[in-house]
Amino acid sequence: MSAYFLFENLEIHDLAQLEAYKSRVGPLVQAHGGRYLVLGGNARRVEGDWTPRYLVMIEFPDADRAAQWYASPEYEEIKSLRLSAGRFNGVLFDGL
């Protein structure tokens, strides 16, 4: 069963750090079997009161592979770049 990470960029206060993160994260996602499904774009609210700012959705073959990516030493190293660049929400959930 596929698994998905959904991240929301809430606030960016260091664009250089975020750019450094972005330049390194793609190949690491691919190396763990992941692929980007959403990378920003225009989000339009159709129900409720949530107005997402900038969404990133990554699909992995299963929850184990997704968790391995997030906990990997390689990602730990570059995740600090993202976390120092701003504020983010992130969730991992199972697909169908």
N, C-alpha and C positions, 0 to 999 in steps of 0.2 A: 504494500500500500504506500503510495506516495506521501511525502510529508513536505510541509511548506514553512518557511520562515517569512514573516511579514514584519518589516521594519518601517517605522515612520520617523522621518527627520523632523523634529519639532523646532529646533533652533540651531543654527550654525553660527559659531563665533570665531572660527579659525578655518577659513576656506583652504589655506595651504595644507593644513594637516589632513583635511578631508580629501583633497586631491591626491596626496601621498597615499592615503588608504585606498582610494579608488583605483590607482594605478597598479596596485598589488593584489587586490582581492579577487578579481575575475579569474585569473588562472588557478587560484587556490580553490575557488568554488567548483570549477570544472574538474580539477584533480580529485575532488571528493564526489563526483557524479552529479553535481548540481548544475542548474541552469536558471538564468534570470527569466522571469515571466513578466515582471513589471519593474520598470526603472524610471520613476518619476512620471511625467505625463500629466495630462489634465484630469483631475479628479472632480467629478460633479456629484454633489449630494442629491440623492433621490428620495431618501427617507431619513427621519430622525434629525439629530442636531450635530452630528460629527462632520467636520470639514477637514479632511486630511490635508496635510501640507505637501508632503513629498513621500510617496510610498515606494518601497522596494520589496518585491516578492521573489523568493528563490525556491525552486522546486528541487527536491532530492528524491531518489528512488524509494527511500523509506526513512522512518524516524531515526533508526540507528545511524545511517550514513549522515543524516543532518546533524545529529548530536555529535558525531565524531568530528565533523567539520568545525562546529562551533567550539568544541573543547580541544581541538588540535593545538599543539605548541606553535605551529606556523600561524594559525589564525590568532592565537593569543597575542602574538607579537604585533600583528597589524591592527587588531581590534583596538588596542590602546590608542592608535592614531585617530580612529573614528571617535572613540569616547572622549578624547581630549579636544575634539573639534566642535562638539556641541552636545545637545540633548536629544535622546532618541527613545522610542518605544520599540519593543521587539517581542514577538510571540512565535512559538513553534506549534504547529497543529497538524494533525493527520488528515489526509485526503480520503477519497473514496477508493 
